[in-house]
Amino acid sequence: MTDASVQIRELIESTVEGLGFELVRVTYGGGRKPTLQIMAERPDGTMGVEDCATLSREVSLILDVEDPLPGEYLLEVSSPGV
């Protein structure tokens, strides 16, 4: 895990858990426009489209305020399931 991934995990973990999700993985990297990928799911293993949207909005608010990453990046919120 990169330093940026660790930093993001620390910033968002309590919010993610407060919304009823388990944070599965945080990755950051890529080319000219890197991707911040956040994978989460409910304790029962489910994660719907609305769950992803809710989590994305809440995480975006934190990232907008804290501004932990330089430049532009893509935010991808998904489930580890198939």
Backbone bond lengths (Angstrom), bond angles and torsions (degrees), N, CA, C in turn:
res aa  C-N    CA-C-N  psi(-1)  N-CA   C-N-CA  omega(-1)  CA-C   N-CA-C  phi
1 M - - - 1.445 - - 1.534 108.58 -
2 T 1.330 116.72 135.66 1.456 120.11 -179.84 1.520 110.66 -76.87
3 D 1.326 115.53 164.20 1.462 120.02 177.15 1.522 110.83 -58.25
4 A 1.346 116.84 -40.14 1.469 120.84 179.36 1.527 110.12 -62.51
5 S 1.319 117.84 -40.98 1.465 121.45 179.46 1.519 111.10 -62.54
6 V 1.316 116.39 -42.31 1.465 121.55 179.05 1.526 109.56 -64.29
7 Q 1.308 116.46 -44.27 1.461 121.13 -179.38 1.536 110.94 -62.77
8 I 1.319 117.14 -43.45 1.465 121.37 179.18 1.525 109.83 -64.55
9 R 1.317 116.71 -44.84 1.472 120.31 178.81 1.536 109.84 -55.67
10 E 1.321 116.65 -46.31 1.458 120.35 -179.72 1.526 111.89 -62.83
11 L 1.328 116.99 -36.33 1.463 121.24 -179.53 1.529 113.28 -69.66
12 I 1.332 116.65 -37.44 1.470 119.35 -169.73 1.519 114.97 -105.91
13 E 1.317 118.38 -14.88 1.464 120.74 -170.74 1.532 113.76 -56.29
14 S 1.310 118.26 -44.96 1.464 119.26 -177.77 1.528 111.33 -66.94
15 T 1.319 117.60 -35.77 1.464 120.81 177.44 1.516 110.77 -67.34
16 V 1.325 116.45 -44.57 1.468 121.36 179.09 1.519 109.72 -58.99
17 E 1.314 116.78 -47.73 1.467 120.96 179.80 1.525 111.23 -66.35
18 G 1.322 117.34 -36.34 1.450 121.43 178.18 1.525 113.03 -63.89
19 L 1.325 116.11 -26.19 1.462 121.56 176.92 1.527 112.23 -85.45
20 G 1.328 116.62 -1.19 1.460 120.64 176.62 1.521 115.02 93.64
21 F 1.342 116.99 18.06 1.457 121.36 -179.55 1.525 110.55 -113.03
22 E 1.308 115.60 159.00 1.459 122.33 170.89 1.524 107.30 -105.59
23 L 1.311 117.05 129.93 1.456 121.70 178.72 1.522 107.90 -80.37
24 V 1.332 116.46 116.58 1.449 121.44 -175.28 1.530 111.29 -91.57
25 R 1.340 116.03 -46.29 1.471 118.78 -176.78 1.515 110.37 -156.81
26 V 1.323 115.49 145.01 1.459 122.56 172.73 1.522 106.61 -129.95
27 T 1.337 116.31 123.34 1.462 120.32 176.15 1.524 108.96 -130.07
28 Y 1.321 115.08 151.84 1.461 120.81 179.22 1.513 108.35 -145.07
29 G 1.304 116.05 130.76 1.457 119.80 177.09 1.505 111.31 160.94
30 G 1.304 114.17 -178.33 1.453 119.95 179.84 1.508 110.82 130.77
31 G 1.302 114.64 -163.79 1.457 121.40 -174.55 1.509 115.16 -84.02
32 R 1.334 114.42 -132.12 1.459 120.66 -175.63 1.526 112.40 -61.81
33 K 1.315 116.82 -35.39 1.464 121.67 175.90 1.530 107.20 -122.34
34 P 1.337 117.32 90.91 1.462 121.16 -174.87 1.533 112.50 -65.07
35 T 1.321 114.78 163.26 1.459 122.08 179.79 1.525 109.91 -115.09
36 L 1.326 114.75 132.43 1.455 121.63 171.06 1.519 105.50 -100.77
37 Q 1.329 115.94 111.54 1.459 121.19 -177.43 1.526 109.33 -106.85
38 I 1.326 114.48 125.84 1.451 121.49 178.87 1.519 107.97 -119.71
39 M 1.313 116.31 121.75 1.462 121.59 177.68 1.520 108.23 -112.39
40 A 1.332 114.48 131.82 1.454 120.26 -179.68 1.521 108.82 -148.47
41 E 1.321 114.80 165.82 1.462 120.09 175.83 1.517 108.38 -158.75
42 R 1.308 115.21 164.20 1.466 120.87 174.86 1.532 107.91 -75.14
43 P 1.316 118.10 159.61 1.468 120.03 179.69 1.526 113.91 -54.56
44 D 1.346 117.09 -26.81 1.470 119.26 179.06 1.527 112.64 -86.89
45 G 1.344 116.89 5.07 1.463 121.14 176.72 1.515 115.15 89.86
46 T 1.321 117.77 1.35 1.466 120.03 -179.42 1.517 110.69 -91.62
47 M 1.339 115.12 158.20 1.467 121.97 176.26 1.516 106.77 -167.05
48 G 1.317 116.35 105.37 1.456 120.97 -179.42 1.516 112.37 -91.64
49 V 1.320 114.88 174.74 1.471 120.99 179.95 1.529 110.55 -61.14
50 E 1.327 116.76 -42.76 1.471 120.10 178.79 1.524 111.42 -64.61
51 D 1.330 116.77 -35.43 1.464 120.43 176.13 1.530 110.19 -61.76
52 C 1.328 116.26 -44.58 1.470 121.02 178.74 1.523 110.64 -61.45
53 A 1.337 116.44 -42.31 1.462 120.88 -179.35 1.530 110.89 -64.72
54 T 1.318 116.51 -44.18 1.463 121.07 178.87 1.521 110.61 -61.18
55 L 1.310 115.94 -48.17 1.458 121.06 -179.32 1.526 110.87 -63.24
56 S 1.313 116.76 -41.02 1.463 121.69 179.13 1.532 110.85 -60.49
57 R 1.328 116.91 -45.25 1.468 120.58 179.54 1.525 111.12 -62.10
58 E 1.319 116.91 -45.71 1.462 120.70 -177.63 1.530 111.81 -67.03
59 V 1.325 116.61 -42.87 1.468 120.62 178.93 1.527 109.85 -65.83
60 S 1.320 117.51 -39.78 1.469 121.27 178.95 1.521 111.26 -58.93
61 L 1.329 116.50 -40.41 1.466 120.04 178.70 1.523 111.06 -60.63
62 I 1.312 116.18 -44.25 1.468 120.50 179.01 1.522 110.61 -63.54
63 L 1.325 116.36 -45.99 1.464 120.52 -177.70 1.525 111.83 -66.65
64 D 1.333 116.77 -34.30 1.462 120.01 177.74 1.529 110.95 -64.99
65 V 1.323 116.94 -39.18 1.467 120.92 -178.90 1.533 110.92 -75.91
66 E 1.324 116.58 -48.12 1.468 121.31 -174.91 1.528 112.94 -78.21
67 D 1.323 117.27 -29.83 1.473 124.49 178.75 1.543 112.57 46.88
68 P 1.353 116.93 57.50 1.465 119.97 -174.23 1.529 115.42 -80.62
69 L 1.330 117.62 -12.29 1.462 120.59 -175.54 1.524 111.08 -115.82
70 P 1.322 116.58 138.09 1.457 119.54 179.79 1.537 111.34 -76.84
71 G 1.309 116.21 144.27 1.463 120.59 173.64 1.519 113.76 67.93
72 E 1.326 113.55 -164.87 1.465 120.66 -179.59 1.523 110.90 -87.09
73 Y 1.322 114.92 152.04 1.456 121.48 175.76 1.521 108.33 -156.11
74 L 1.308 115.81 162.16 1.457 121.68 175.49 1.519 108.73 -96.92
75 L 1.330 117.12 138.16 1.454 121.48 176.28 1.529 107.09 -104.97
76 E 1.323 115.54 124.82 1.465 121.80 178.93 1.519 108.13 -124.63
77 V 1.329 115.86 118.89 1.470 121.35 177.80 1.528 107.06 -113.25
78 S 1.321 116.09 126.02 1.467 119.25 -177.13 1.518 110.70 -150.99
79 S 1.319 113.99 179.96 1.443 122.68 177.56 1.526 109.12 -104.26
80 P 1.319 118.04 148.87 1.462 118.85 177.48 1.535 112.28 -74.44
81 G 1.344 117.07 -10.57 1.453 120.73 -179.83 1.522 112.36 -70.79
82 V 1.317 116.11 170.05 1.457 121.84 -177.88 1.498 110.73 -69.10
